[in-house]
Structures are given as C-alpha cells and as structure tokens.
Amino acid sequence: MYKHILVPVSFDAGYDHLDPFPIAKALAEPDARISLIHVLEEVPSYAISYMPDDFRAESREAIRNDLQERAADIPNAEVWVVDGHAGRTILDWAEEHGVDLIVMASHHPGLGDYLIGSTAARVVRHAQCAVHVMR
C-alpha cells in the first residue's frame, strides 16, 4: 500500500478508455494522498501568435476544473496544473513531493514513440518510485 500516489492526466485522444483512479484507490493506504497532475506543455513560438491572449489562462482554468471534477469522489485528492515538459516534469514533481507510486495511462506506441519515446516510457525508466502503467 502506498502513502502518496501521483496520477498524471493527459487529455490527448487515445486515453479516454483508460481510468487510472480505481487502481490508484485500490493501491492507496486508507489515509493516502492522491495527486492528480496535468502538465501544460509550452506552445511553440510560431503558433502562439495565432492564439488569443488569454488562451493559456483559460486552458489552465478548464483543465483545473476538469481535474477537480474527477477528484471529487477521491478521498484526500489534490489537483495540480503545472508548466513544463511532461516526462521530466512528472519525474521532478514526484521526487519533490515524496510520491511513492505513479499510476499512469499509456497509449499504444506509434512511430514517433519508437523514435523519441513516450512519456510513460521515460517515467518508467527514470522514476525514483514505483510506477504502474495502464494500457
């Protein structure tokens, strides 16, 4: 059983059928913290000029609201929306906050994943804690 579980949430297509929360709840100690995190990747400079000025702030708020809805029935849940590169930021956040288990979904790899690797693969290779990957 784990005391602090991190559940990275991606809003990309391909993850809709995967629900990591039952697994996180099943592996949690009765008083465990479960942290839901979404990493906002940097928008390339060539694309940001075509977006409304308040795009990032509105995106952050919409994501936070969605995560809070998902966390509503999870005891001791926390919601985090952070900036950075998904793989590196998840690893850094887990280490800084004393996470002892990461439960995350992974899509079936595409060609790009074979060349540069997926977020889940990076987390599995470099995490300082246990990692449970759902596919």
DSSP file with accessible surface (Angstrom, degrees, kcal/mol):
  #  RESIDUE AA STRUCTURE BP1 BP2  ACC     N-H-->O    O-->H-N    N-H-->O    O-->H-N    TCO  KAPPA ALPHA  PHI   PSI    X-CA   Y-CA   Z-CA
    1    1 A M              0   0  140      0, 0.0     2,-0.3     0, 0.0    27,-0.2   0.000 360.0 360.0 360.0 147.8    0.0    0.0    0.0
    2    2 A Y  E     -a   28   0A  69     25,-2.4    27,-2.7     1,-0.1     3,-0.2  -0.816 360.0-157.3-117.0 149.4    1.2    3.5   -0.9
    3    3 A K  E    S+     0   0A 132     -2,-0.3    30,-2.6     1,-0.3     2,-0.4   0.756  85.6  26.0 -94.6 -32.0    1.0    6.8    1.0
    4    4 A H  E     -a   33   0A   9     28,-0.2    96,-2.4    94,-0.1    97,-1.2  -0.906  69.8-173.7-139.5 113.0    1.3    9.3   -1.8
    5    5 A I  E     -ab  34 101A   0     28,-2.7    30,-3.2    -2,-0.4     2,-0.5  -0.893  10.4-153.4-111.9 132.0    0.1    8.4   -5.3
    6    6 A L  E     -ab  35 102A   0     95,-2.7    97,-2.6    -2,-0.4    30,-0.2  -0.897   7.2-170.3-105.0 128.9    0.6   10.6   -8.4
    7    7 A V  E     -a   36   0A   0     28,-3.3    30,-2.0    -2,-0.5     2,-0.3  -0.899   9.9-155.7-119.6  97.4   -1.8   10.3  -11.3
    8    8 A P  E     -a   37   0A  16      0, 0.0     2,-0.5     0, 0.0    97,-0.5  -0.587  12.9-153.7 -69.6 133.9   -0.7   12.2  -14.4
    9    9 A V        -     0   0   13     28,-3.2     2,-0.4    -2,-0.3    30,-0.3  -0.948   9.6-168.0-116.5 124.9   -3.8   13.0  -16.5
   10   10 A S        -     0   0   42     -2,-0.5     5,-0.0    28,-0.1    28,-0.0  -0.892  14.7-160.5-109.0 140.9   -3.5   13.5  -20.3
   11   11 A F        +     0   0   73     -2,-0.4     3,-0.1     2,-0.0     2,-0.1   0.234  53.7 122.0-102.0  12.9   -6.3   15.0  -22.3
   12   12 A D  S >  S-     0   0  104      1,-0.1     3,-1.1     2,-0.0     4,-0.1  -0.383  74.2 -94.0 -71.5 154.0   -4.9   13.6  -25.6
   13   13 A A  T 3  S+     0   0   92      1,-0.2    -1,-0.1     2,-0.1    -2,-0.0  -0.318 107.7  48.1 -63.6 147.7   -7.0   11.3  -27.7
   14   14 A G  T 3  S+     0   0   38     -3,-0.1    -1,-0.2    93,-0.1    94,-0.1   0.292  94.7  75.3 104.3 -11.3   -6.4    7.6  -27.1
   15   15 A Y    X   +     0   0   38     -3,-1.1     3,-1.6     1,-0.1    -2,-0.1   0.427  62.7  98.9-107.9  -2.5   -6.6    7.8  -23.3
   16   16 A D  T 3  S+     0   0  141      1,-0.3    -1,-0.1    -4,-0.1    -3,-0.1   0.816  82.6  49.4 -58.5 -35.2  -10.4    8.1  -23.0
   17   17 A H  T 3  S+     0   0  135     -3,-0.1     2,-0.5     2,-0.0    -1,-0.3   0.560  95.0  87.4 -83.7  -6.8  -10.9    4.4  -22.2
   18   18 A L    <   -     0   0   24     -3,-1.6    87,-0.1   116,-0.1   116,-0.0  -0.826  52.8-176.0-100.1 125.7   -8.3    4.2  -19.5
   19   19 A D        +     0   0   86     -2,-0.5     4,-0.5     1,-0.1    -3,-0.1  -0.896   6.6 178.6-121.8 100.6   -9.3    5.1  -15.9
   20   20 A P     >  +     0   0   12      0, 0.0     4,-2.5     0, 0.0     5,-0.2   0.654  64.6  83.5 -76.8 -11.4   -6.4    5.1  -13.5
   21   21 A F  H  > S+     0   0   20      1,-0.2     4,-2.8     2,-0.2     5,-0.2   0.883  85.2  52.4 -68.4 -39.0   -8.4    6.2  -10.5
   22   22 A P  H  > S+     0   0   71      0, 0.0     4,-2.2     0, 0.0    -1,-0.2   0.918 113.2  46.8 -61.4 -36.8   -9.8    2.7   -9.4
   23   23 A I  H  > S+     0   0   47     -4,-0.5     4,-1.9     2,-0.2    -2,-0.2   0.932 112.1  49.5 -68.9 -44.5   -6.2    1.4   -9.5
   24   24 A A  H  X S+     0   0    1     -4,-2.5     4,-0.7     1,-0.2    -1,-0.2   0.933 113.3  46.6 -59.9 -44.1   -4.9    4.3   -7.5
   25   25 A K  H >< S+     0   0   84     -4,-2.8     3,-0.6     1,-0.2    -1,-0.2   0.896 111.1  52.2 -65.6 -38.5   -7.6    4.0   -4.9
   26   26 A A  H 3< S+     0   0   70     -4,-2.2    -1,-0.2    -5,-0.2    -2,-0.2   0.833 113.7  43.4 -67.2 -31.7   -7.1    0.2   -4.7
   27   27 A L  H 3< S+     0   0   53     -4,-1.9   -25,-2.4    -5,-0.1     2,-0.2   0.496  96.0 100.7 -92.8  -3.2   -3.3    0.6   -4.0
   28   28 A A  E << S-a    2   0A  14     -4,-0.7   -25,-0.2    -3,-0.6     6,-0.0  -0.575  74.1-120.9 -86.8 143.3   -3.7    3.5   -1.6
   29   29 A E  E >   -     0   0A  56    -27,-2.7     3,-2.0    -2,-0.2    -1,-0.1  -0.368  42.2 -97.6 -66.9 160.8   -3.4    3.2    2.2
   30   30 A P  E 3  S+     0   0A 129      0, 0.0    -1,-0.1     0, 0.0    -2,-0.1   0.840 124.8  34.8 -55.0 -34.6   -6.6    4.4    3.9
   31   31 A D  E 3  S+     0   0A 116      2,-0.1   -28,-0.1    45,-0.0    -2,-0.0   0.165  91.5 137.4-106.9  22.2   -5.2    7.9    4.6
   32   32 A A  E <   -     0   0A   6     -3,-2.0     2,-0.4   -30,-0.1   -28,-0.2  -0.240  51.5-126.4 -68.9 153.0   -3.1    8.2    1.4
   33   33 A R  E     -a    4   0A  99    -30,-2.6   -28,-2.7    44,-0.0     2,-0.5  -0.829  18.0-161.2 -94.7 139.4   -2.9   11.4   -0.7
   34   34 A I  E     -ac   5  77A   5     42,-1.5    44,-2.1    -2,-0.4     2,-0.5  -0.984   6.7-162.1-122.5 118.1   -3.7   11.1   -4.4
   35   35 A S  E     -ac   6  78A   0    -30,-3.2   -28,-3.3    -2,-0.5     2,-0.5  -0.901   4.0-157.6-105.3 123.2   -2.4   13.9   -6.5
   36   36 A L  E     -ac   7  79A   0     42,-3.1    44,-2.3    -2,-0.5     2,-0.4  -0.858  19.6-177.0 -95.8 130.1   -3.8   14.5  -10.0
   37   37 A I  E     -ac   8  80A   1    -30,-2.0   -28,-3.2    -2,-0.5     2,-0.4  -0.982  18.4-171.7-132.5 141.3   -1.5   16.4  -12.2
   38   38 A H  E     - c   0  81A  27     42,-1.8    44,-2.3    -2,-0.4     2,-0.6  -0.999  17.1-145.7-127.1 133.2   -1.6   17.8  -15.7
   39   39 A V  E     - c   0  82A  14     -2,-0.4     2,-0.8   -30,-0.3    44,-0.2  -0.881   7.4-147.2-101.0 119.8    1.5   19.2  -17.4
   40   40 A L  E     - c   0  83A  16     42,-3.5    44,-2.1    -2,-0.6     2,-0.1  -0.781  19.7-144.1 -84.4 112.7    0.9   22.1  -19.7
   41   41 A E        -     0   0   88     -2,-0.8     2,-0.2    42,-0.2    44,-0.1  -0.427  26.7 -93.8 -74.1 154.3    3.5   21.9  -22.5
   42   42 A E        -     0   0  143     42,-0.2    -1,-0.1    -2,-0.1     3,-0.0  -0.452  35.2-127.6 -68.6 135.5    5.0   25.0  -23.9
   43   43 A V        -     0   0   22     -2,-0.2     5,-0.1     1,-0.1    -1,-0.1  -0.740  34.2-105.7 -83.1 130.0    3.2   26.3  -27.1
   44   44 A P    >>  -     0   0   59      0, 0.0     4,-1.9     0, 0.0     3,-1.4  -0.239  24.2-121.6 -57.4 145.0    5.8   26.8  -29.9
   45   45 A S  H 3> S+     0   0  103      1,-0.3     4,-0.8     2,-0.2    -2,-0.0   0.823 110.9  58.7 -60.6 -32.0    6.5   30.5  -30.5
   46   46 A Y  H 34 S+     0   0  174      1,-0.2    -1,-0.3     2,-0.1     4,-0.1   0.777 113.1  39.4 -69.4 -21.9    5.4   30.2  -34.1
   47   47 A A  H X4 S+     0   0   22     -3,-1.4     3,-1.7     1,-0.1     4,-0.3   0.759  99.3  71.9 -96.6 -28.4    2.0   29.1  -33.0
   48   48 A I  H >< S+     0   0   73     -4,-1.9     3,-1.6     1,-0.3    -2,-0.1   0.830  88.2  64.1 -63.2 -29.2    1.4   31.3  -30.0
   49   49 A S  T 3< S+     0   0   90     -4,-0.8    -1,-0.3     1,-0.3    -2,-0.1   0.721  99.8  54.3 -68.1 -17.5    0.9   34.4  -32.1
   50   50 A Y  T <  S+     0   0  203     -3,-1.7    -1,-0.3    -4,-0.1    -2,-0.2   0.433  96.7  83.1 -93.3   0.4   -2.2   32.8  -33.7
   51   51 A M  S <  S-     0   0   60     -3,-1.6     4,-0.0    -4,-0.3    -3,-0.0  -0.744  90.0 -94.9-106.0 153.3   -3.9   32.2  -30.4
   52   52 A P    >   -     0   0   86      0, 0.0     3,-1.8     0, 0.0     4,-0.3  -0.242  37.0-113.3 -61.3 153.5   -5.9   34.6  -28.2
   53   53 A D  T 3  S+     0   0  173      1,-0.3     3,-0.3     2,-0.1     4,-0.2   0.829 116.5  46.6 -57.9 -35.5   -4.0   36.4  -25.5
   54   54 A D  T 3> S+     0   0   77      1,-0.2     4,-2.7     2,-0.1     5,-0.3   0.244  78.9 111.5 -94.7  16.5   -5.9   34.6  -22.7
   55   55 A F  H <> S+     0   0   70     -3,-1.8     4,-2.5     1,-0.2     5,-0.2   0.924  78.8  44.4 -56.2 -50.7   -5.5   31.1  -24.3
   56   56 A R  H  > S+     0   0   54     -3,-0.3     4,-2.8    -4,-0.3    -1,-0.2   0.927 114.6  48.2 -64.4 -44.1   -3.1   29.8  -21.6
   57   57 A A  H  > S+     0   0   67     -4,-0.2     4,-2.2     1,-0.2    -1,-0.2   0.924 114.5  45.7 -64.5 -42.9   -5.1   31.1  -18.7
   58   58 A E  H  X S+     0   0  117     -4,-2.7     4,-2.4     2,-0.2    -1,-0.2   0.897 113.4  49.8 -67.5 -38.8   -8.4   29.8  -20.0
   59   59 A S  H  X S+     0   0   32     -4,-2.5     4,-2.5    -5,-0.3     5,-0.2   0.934 110.5  50.3 -63.3 -45.6   -6.8   26.4  -20.8
   60   60 A R  H  X S+     0   0   59     -4,-2.8     4,-2.6    -5,-0.2    -2,-0.2   0.924 112.2  47.2 -58.8 -44.5   -5.3   26.2  -17.3
   61   61 A E  H  X S+     0   0  102     -4,-2.2     4,-2.5     2,-0.2    -1,-0.2   0.916 112.0  49.2 -66.1 -42.8   -8.7   27.0  -15.7
   62   62 A A  H  X S+     0   0   61     -4,-2.4     4,-2.2     2,-0.2    -1,-0.2   0.917 113.3  47.2 -63.1 -41.7  -10.6   24.5  -17.8
   63   63 A I  H  X S+     0   0   24     -4,-2.5     4,-2.7     2,-0.2     5,-0.2   0.931 111.1  51.0 -66.0 -45.0   -8.1   21.8  -17.0
   64   64 A R  H  X S+     0   0   70     -4,-2.6     4,-2.5    -5,-0.2    -2,-0.2   0.930 110.5  49.6 -59.1 -43.6   -8.2   22.6  -13.3
   65   65 A N  H  X S+     0   0   68     -4,-2.5     4,-2.0     1,-0.2    -1,-0.2   0.918 111.3  48.8 -62.6 -43.4  -12.0   22.4  -13.3
   66   66 A D  H  X S+     0   0   54     -4,-2.2     4,-2.1     2,-0.2    -2,-0.2   0.934 112.1  48.5 -62.6 -45.1  -12.0   19.0  -15.1
   67   67 A L  H  X S+     0   0    0     -4,-2.7     4,-2.1     1,-0.2    -2,-0.2   0.897 109.2  53.1 -63.2 -39.1   -9.4   17.6  -12.7
   68   68 A Q  H  X S+     0   0   98     -4,-2.5     4,-0.8    -5,-0.2    -1,-0.2   0.887 107.8  51.2 -64.9 -36.7  -11.4   18.9   -9.7
   69   69 A E  H >< S+     0   0  146     -4,-2.0     3,-0.7     1,-0.2     4,-0.3   0.918 111.5  47.5 -63.6 -43.0  -14.5   17.1  -11.0
   70   70 A R  H 3< S+     0   0   94     -4,-2.1     3,-0.5     1,-0.2    -2,-0.2   0.842 113.2  49.0 -65.5 -33.1  -12.5   13.9  -11.4
   71   71 A A  H >< S+     0   0   11     -4,-2.1     3,-2.1     1,-0.2     6,-0.3   0.578  83.4  95.4 -83.6  -8.0  -11.1   14.3   -7.9
   72   72 A A  T << S+     0   0   85     -4,-0.8    -1,-0.2    -3,-0.7    -2,-0.1   0.826  91.0  37.7 -57.2 -35.3  -14.5   14.9   -6.2
   73   73 A D  T 3  S+     0   0  113     -3,-0.5    -1,-0.3    -4,-0.3    -2,-0.1   0.221  96.7  94.7-104.3  18.6  -15.0   11.3   -5.2
   74   74 A I  S X  S-     0   0    9     -3,-2.1     3,-1.2   -40,-0.1   -40,-0.1  -0.927  76.5-127.0-110.0 116.9  -11.4   10.5   -4.3
   75   75 A P  T 3  S+     0   0   86      0, 0.0   -41,-0.2     0, 0.0    -2,-0.1  -0.326  89.6   6.2 -61.3 141.6  -10.5   11.0   -0.6
   76   76 A N  T 3  S+     0   0   88      1,-0.2   -42,-1.5   -43,-0.1     2,-0.2   0.795  91.8 163.3  58.0  32.3   -7.5   13.2    0.1
   77   77 A A  E <   -c   34   0A  32     -3,-1.2     2,-0.3    -6,-0.3   -42,-0.2  -0.589  20.3-167.0 -84.5 144.8   -7.2   14.2   -3.6
   78   78 A E  E     -c   35   0A  59    -44,-2.1   -42,-3.1    -2,-0.2     2,-0.4  -0.949   9.6-144.2-125.7 151.5   -5.2   17.2   -4.7
   79   79 A V  E     +c   36   0A  27     -2,-0.3     2,-0.4   -44,-0.2   -42,-0.2  -0.959  17.9 179.4-121.9 132.6   -5.2   18.8   -8.1
   80   80 A W  E     -c   37   0A  86    -44,-2.3   -42,-1.8    -2,-0.4     2,-0.5  -0.999  14.3-173.1-134.3 134.1   -2.2   20.4   -9.8
   81   81 A V  E     +c   38   0A  10     -2,-0.4     2,-0.3   -44,-0.2   -42,-0.2  -0.989  24.5 172.3-123.5 116.9   -1.7   22.1  -13.2
   82   82 A V  E     -c   39   0A  30    -44,-2.3   -42,-3.5    -2,-0.5     2,-0.3  -0.858  28.9-120.0-127.0 159.1    2.0   22.8  -13.9
   83   83 A D  E     +c   40   0A  82     -2,-0.3     2,-0.3   -44,-0.2   -42,-0.2  -0.729  60.9  68.3 -96.7 147.3    4.1   24.0  -16.8
   84   84 A G  S    S-     0   0   28    -44,-2.1     2,-0.5    -2,-0.3   -42,-0.2  -0.929  86.4 -37.7 148.3-167.6    6.9   22.0  -18.4
   85   85 A H     >  -     0   0   91     -2,-0.3     4,-3.1   -44,-0.1     5,-0.4  -0.824  57.0-128.8 -91.9 128.9    7.8   19.0  -20.5
   86   86 A A  H  > S+     0   0   15     -2,-0.5     4,-2.5     1,-0.2     5,-0.3   0.885  99.5  41.2 -51.3 -57.5    5.5   16.1  -19.5
   87   87 A G  H  > S+     0   0    0      1,-0.2     4,-1.9     2,-0.2    -1,-0.2   0.955 121.1  40.2 -59.4 -52.5    8.1   13.4  -18.8
   88   88 A R  H  > S+     0   0  106      1,-0.2     4,-2.6     2,-0.2     5,-0.2   0.908 115.9  51.1 -65.3 -40.7   10.6   15.5  -17.0
   89   89 A T  H  X S+     0   0   24     -4,-3.1     4,-2.9     2,-0.2     5,-0.2   0.906 108.6  50.8 -67.7 -40.5    8.1   17.5  -15.0
   90   90 A I  H  X S+     0   0    6     -4,-2.5     4,-2.5    -5,-0.4    -1,-0.2   0.941 113.1  46.7 -60.5 -45.8    6.2   14.4  -13.8
   91   91 A L  H  X S+     0   0    8     -4,-1.9     4,-2.1    -5,-0.3    -2,-0.2   0.938 115.1  45.2 -62.8 -46.7    9.5   12.9  -12.6
   92   92 A D  H  X S+     0   0   60     -4,-2.6     4,-2.7     2,-0.2     5,-0.2   0.923 113.6  49.6 -63.6 -44.2   10.7   16.1  -10.9
   93   93 A W  H  X S+     0   0   14     -4,-2.9     4,-1.8     1,-0.2    -1,-0.2   0.923 110.0  51.2 -62.7 -43.4    7.3   16.7   -9.3
   94   94 A A  H  <>S+     0   0    7     -4,-2.5     5,-2.4    -5,-0.2     4,-0.3   0.920 113.2  44.9 -60.7 -43.1    7.1   13.1   -7.9
   95   95 A E  H ><5S+     0   0  128     -4,-2.1     3,-1.0     1,-0.2    -2,-0.2   0.929 113.3  49.4 -68.6 -43.2   10.6   13.4   -6.4
   96   96 A E  H 3<5S+     0   0  145     -4,-2.7    -1,-0.2     1,-0.2    -2,-0.2   0.786 115.8  43.4 -66.3 -27.8   10.0   16.9   -4.9
   97   97 A H  T 3<5S-     0   0   64     -4,-1.8    -1,-0.2    -5,-0.2    -2,-0.2   0.244 111.4-111.7-107.9  12.6    6.6   15.9   -3.3
   98   98 A G  T < 5 +     0   0   55     -3,-1.0     2,-0.2    -4,-0.3    -3,-0.2   0.858  48.5 177.5  66.2  37.4    7.6   12.4   -1.9
   99   99 A V      < -     0   0   12     -5,-2.4    -1,-0.2    -6,-0.2   -94,-0.2  -0.526  17.2-174.2 -73.0 136.2    5.5   10.3   -4.2
  100  100 A D  S    S+     0   0   51    -96,-2.4    30,-1.1     1,-0.3     2,-0.3   0.469  70.3  29.0-111.3  -1.9    5.9    6.6   -3.7
  101  101 A L  E     -bd   5 130A   4    -97,-1.2   -95,-2.7    28,-0.2     2,-0.5  -0.946  58.7-161.0-154.5 136.4    3.7    5.4   -6.6
  102  102 A I  E     -bd   6 131A   1     28,-2.0    30,-3.3    -2,-0.3     2,-0.5  -0.978   8.5-168.4-114.4 125.6    2.9    6.9  -10.1
  103  103 A V  E     + d   0 132A   0    -97,-2.6     2,-0.3    -2,-0.5    30,-0.2  -0.973  22.7 159.9-113.7 116.9   -0.2    5.4  -11.8
  104  104 A M  E     - d   0 133A   8     28,-2.5    30,-2.7    -2,-0.5     2,-0.2  -0.969  36.1-122.9-141.7 154.3   -0.4    6.5  -15.4
  105  105 A A  E     - d   0 134A  17    -97,-0.5     2,-0.4    -2,-0.3    30,-0.2  -0.607  22.5-164.6 -90.2 153.7   -2.0    5.6  -18.7
  106  106 A S        -     0   0    6     28,-2.4     2,-0.1    -2,-0.2   -92,-0.0  -0.998  11.4-138.5-139.4 136.4   -0.1    4.8  -21.8
  107  107 A H        -     0   0   53     -2,-0.4   -92,-0.1    28,-0.1     3,-0.1  -0.399  42.2 -83.8 -82.7 166.6   -1.3    4.7  -25.4
  108  108 A H        -     0   0  133    -94,-0.1    -1,-0.1    -2,-0.1    27,-0.0  -0.562  62.0 -99.7 -68.2 134.4   -0.2    2.0  -27.9
  109  109 A P        -     0   0   44      0, 0.0     2,-0.2     0, 0.0    -1,-0.1  -0.272  37.6-161.1 -66.2 140.3    3.1    3.3  -29.3
  110  110 A G    >>  -     0   0   35     -3,-0.1     4,-1.4     1,-0.0     3,-0.5  -0.490  42.5 -84.5-103.4-177.7    3.1    5.0  -32.7
  111  111 A L  H 3> S+     0   0  132      1,-0.2     4,-1.3     2,-0.2     3,-0.4   0.904 127.6  55.1 -58.1 -42.5    6.1    5.5  -35.0
  112  112 A G  H 3>>S+     0   0   40      1,-0.2     4,-3.0     2,-0.2     5,-0.6   0.858 103.4  55.9 -60.5 -34.9    7.1    8.7  -33.2
  113  113 A D  H <>5S+     0   0   37     -3,-0.5     4,-1.3     1,-0.2    -1,-0.2   0.849 104.0  53.3 -67.2 -33.8    7.2    6.9  -29.8
  114  114 A Y  H  <5S+     0   0  171     -4,-1.4    -1,-0.2    -3,-0.4    -2,-0.2   0.837 115.6  41.1 -69.1 -29.1    9.7    4.4  -31.2
  115  115 A L  H  <5S+     0   0  134     -4,-1.3    -2,-0.2    -3,-0.1    -1,-0.2   0.905 136.8  10.6 -85.4 -44.8   12.0    7.3  -32.4
  116  116 A I  H  <5S-     0   0  142     -4,-3.0    -3,-0.2    -5,-0.1    -2,-0.2   0.558 104.3-119.1-114.3 -11.3   11.8    9.6  -29.4
  117  117 A G     << -     0   0   27     -4,-1.3     2,-0.2    -5,-0.6    -3,-0.1   0.149  24.8 -89.7  89.1 152.5   10.0    7.6  -26.7
  118  118 A S     >  -     0   0   22     -5,-0.2     4,-2.1     1,-0.1     5,-0.2  -0.513  31.2-111.7 -93.9 166.2    6.7    8.1  -24.9
  119  119 A T  H  > S+     0   0   50      1,-0.2     4,-2.5     2,-0.2     5,-0.2   0.932 118.9  51.8 -61.1 -45.0    6.1   10.0  -21.6
  120  120 A A  H  > S+     0   0    7      1,-0.2     4,-2.9     2,-0.2     5,-0.2   0.911 107.9  51.8 -60.6 -41.8    5.2    6.7  -19.9
  121  121 A A  H  > S+     0   0   31      1,-0.2     4,-2.3     2,-0.2    -1,-0.2   0.919 110.5  48.2 -62.1 -41.8    8.5    5.1  -21.1
  122  122 A R  H  X S+     0   0   83     -4,-2.1     4,-1.9     2,-0.2    -2,-0.2   0.926 112.4  48.6 -64.3 -43.3   10.5    8.0  -19.8
  123  123 A V  H  X S+     0   0    0     -4,-2.5     4,-2.2     1,-0.2    -2,-0.2   0.939 111.8  49.1 -63.3 -45.3    8.8    7.9  -16.4
  124  124 A V  H  < S+     0   0   80     -4,-2.9    -1,-0.2     1,-0.2    -2,-0.2   0.919 113.5  47.0 -60.0 -43.8    9.3    4.1  -16.1
  125  125 A R  H  < S+     0   0  148     -4,-2.3    -1,-0.2    -5,-0.2    -2,-0.2   0.834 125.5  26.2 -68.0 -32.9   13.0    4.4  -16.9
  126  126 A H  H  < S+     0   0   92     -4,-1.9    -2,-0.2    -5,-0.2    -1,-0.2   0.506  84.7 120.8-116.3  -4.5   13.8    7.3  -14.6
  127  127 A A     <  -     0   0   23     -4,-2.2     4,-0.1    -5,-0.2   -36,-0.1  -0.337  50.3-150.4 -66.1 145.0   11.3    7.3  -11.7
  128  128 A Q  S    S+     0   0  159    -37,-0.2     2,-0.2     2,-0.1    -1,-0.1   0.278  81.3  48.3 -93.3   7.6   12.7    7.0   -8.2
  129  129 A C  S    S-     0   0   31      1,-0.1   -28,-0.2   -27,-0.0   -29,-0.1  -0.791 103.4 -66.8-135.4 178.8    9.5    5.3   -7.1
  130  130 A A  E     -d  101   0A  41    -30,-1.1   -28,-2.0    -2,-0.2     2,-0.4  -0.368  46.1-158.0 -68.5 148.3    7.2    2.5   -8.2
  131  131 A V  E     -d  102   0A  41    -30,-0.2     2,-0.5    -4,-0.1   -28,-0.2  -0.998   9.6-165.0-133.3 129.4    5.3    3.1  -11.5
  132  132 A H  E     -d  103   0A  72    -30,-3.3   -28,-2.5    -2,-0.4     2,-0.5  -0.972  13.3-164.5-113.0 117.6    2.1    1.3  -12.6
  133  133 A V  E     -d  104   0A  56     -2,-0.5     2,-0.4   -30,-0.2   -28,-0.2  -0.898   2.1-157.8-108.2 131.0    1.4    1.8  -16.3
  134  134 A M  E      d  105   0A  25    -30,-2.7   -28,-2.4    -2,-0.5  -116,-0.1  -0.839 360.0 360.0-103.6 141.5   -2.1    1.1  -17.8
  135  135 A R              0   0  148     -2,-0.4   -28,-0.1   -30,-0.2  -120,-0.0  -0.976 360.0 360.0-135.3 360.0   -2.6    0.3  -21.4
